[in-house]
Amino acid sequence: MPRVVDHDERRRQIAEALLVVAARDGHESVTSRAVAKELGVATGSLWHYFDGFDDVIRAAAAEVTRRTGERITAATTGLRGIARLDALMREVLPVDDRTRTEARVVVGFWGRLATLAPSSDAAVATLATWQDGIRDALDEAMADGELRRNTPTDAVMALLRSVTYGQQVVEVTEPQDADAHMAVAHGILAPWRA
């Protein structure tokens, strides 16, 4: 009897293999052959699950988004306001070995993703997840008196979202310690503290 393969799980495994190769060997080493070797399969078997290598790249970006979303949920459960926002930012800013490695991998994807034909990819889901979490935390902080009632939440949210991407680039080009990355986020909130 043929073995039953979970199509979605196999796609995730392939995307994870690409992330491993990118983190370990750099983006210049990310090829279909390297991904297949990491999985211990023939290169042709990748194409049972993807239409081309660009689709594998998109799936890897979606996998980063999925992992980040899971980390955010776990880190922010039971927290409100500034504490929740701080925990969220620690999952997306490059403040530890895992998020620093992720920053190097993610920043390397951006150029490739930008050249691909438009499609629904991880960026849309990432923006929605982070925006909702940031907005909720800001609203809670205002309700709890941690931030002033006139805090321009849309503008602050946009700045914090930009910081998550910008500090990843900073980490890749000029590595900094965790406190320096978090200070940028805290500086955005400073004028609005109650």
N, C-alpha and C positions, 0 to 999 in steps of 0.2 A: 504494500500500500504506500502511495507517495506521501511524503512528509508534508504536513500542513504548515504553511509559513504565514505568520501574521505580517501582511504587507506593510502596514504602518510601522510596526516595530522594526522591520528590516530596513525601512527607509531611515528611521531614527538611528539605527546602528551604523548605517553608511554615513549619515551626517556626522555622527559622533566620531567616526574614524577620520573624517576630513578634519575635524577640529583638533584631534590628537596630532595628526601630521602637521597642521599649521602651527600649533603651539610648540611642538618639539623641534620641527625642522625649518620652520619659516614658510611664508606664503609661496616663495619661489619654488618650494619643493612639493606643493600641492598639485598633484596630477591624478588622473583616474587610476593610473598604475600604482601610485603610492598609496592611494586610499584602498584599493583592492588588496595590496600586499598587507596593509595594516589589518585588514579583516581576514586575511588568509584565504582569499577566493580569487577566481579568475576575473580579470578586468571586465570581460563581457557580461559577467553576472550582475554588474551594477546596472546595466541597461534593462534588466527585467523590472526595475523599480523606478528608474528615472529616464526621461527622454533625452537627456544630454547632461554634460558636466555643469552647465549653468543652473540646471535644476538642482543638482547636488549642492551647489553654492547657496542657492536660495534655502534649501532645506537645512543647511548648517546654520545659516543666519536665524532661521525660525527656531532651531534647537537652542541657540544661545538665548533667544527671547523666552522660550519655554522655561529653561533653567533659571533665568533671572526672575521670571514671574513666580516660580516656586519658592525661590529664596526670599523674595520680597514678602510673599504671603507668610512664610514661616517666621521671618524676622519681625514682622509688624503685628502679628496676632496679639491681641490684648493691649496694644499701645494706642495712644491718642495724641493728636496735636503735634507739638514739636518733637516729642520722643518718637512718635510714629514716623515723622518726616526724616528725622536723623537716621533711624534704622533703615528706611527705604534708601536714602542716599548712600549709606554704607554698602548696600548691595549692588549699586550701579557705578559708584566712583571707584577708581583703582586704589583701594586702601589696604589690600592684603595680597598674598601670593596668587590666590585664585582670581580675584578681580583684576589684578595687574596682567596676568596671563591672558585673561579674557579681553582686556583692553587691546593688547597687541594683536590678538586674533581678529577682533571686531574691526579695529581701525584698518587692518589689512583688507578686510572684505569690502569696505565702503567704495573704493574705486571700482572694484569689479562689479558690485551691485549697481552702481550708477550707470554702467555701460550696458547693462542687460535691458532687454525689451521690457516695457512696463508690465508688471504683473502684481498680483497680491502677494506680498512677501512679509517678512518678519517686521519690517520697519513700521508698518501700519499697526500691527498688534502691539509692538513695543511702545509706540507713542500713546496709544489708548490706555494701556496698562499703567504706564508711569504717570500720564496726565491725570487719570482718575485718582490714583493713590496720592499724588501730590496735592491735587485739589481738595480731596477729602481731609487730608492732614492739615492743610491751611485753614479750611473751614472749621475744623475742630479746634485748632489753636486760637482762632478768633472767638469762637463760642466759649472757650475755657479761659479767655482773658490773657492768653500768652502773646497774642498779636493784637495790635490795635484794630478796632472795628472798621476803620477806613482803609485797611490793607488792600491794595489793588491785586486781588488774587490771580486774575488772568495774567497780569504782567509779571508777578512774582513767579507764578507757575512756569511761564515761558522762559524766564531767566534760569530757573532751577533745571528745567529740562535741557536748556542749552549748555549749562554747566556740566551735566552728566556726559554729554558728548565731547565738549571742549576739554575737560580734564582727562578724558581718555587719550586725546591727542597729545596733551601736555605730558602725560605719563610715557607715551611712546617716544616723544622727542626730547623731553627733559625730565627724567624720573624724579619724583618727589616723594616725601613721606606722607603717611596717611593724614597727619594733622594739617599739612599744607593743602591737600585736596579738600578736606572738610572745611577749612577756614574760608574757602571761596564760597561754599554753600552758606555757611553761617554769616558771612559778610552780606549776602543778599538779603537775609532776614533782619539784620541788625537795625536798619532804620524803622522797621515796623514792629519791633518788640514793644510790648506794653510796659 
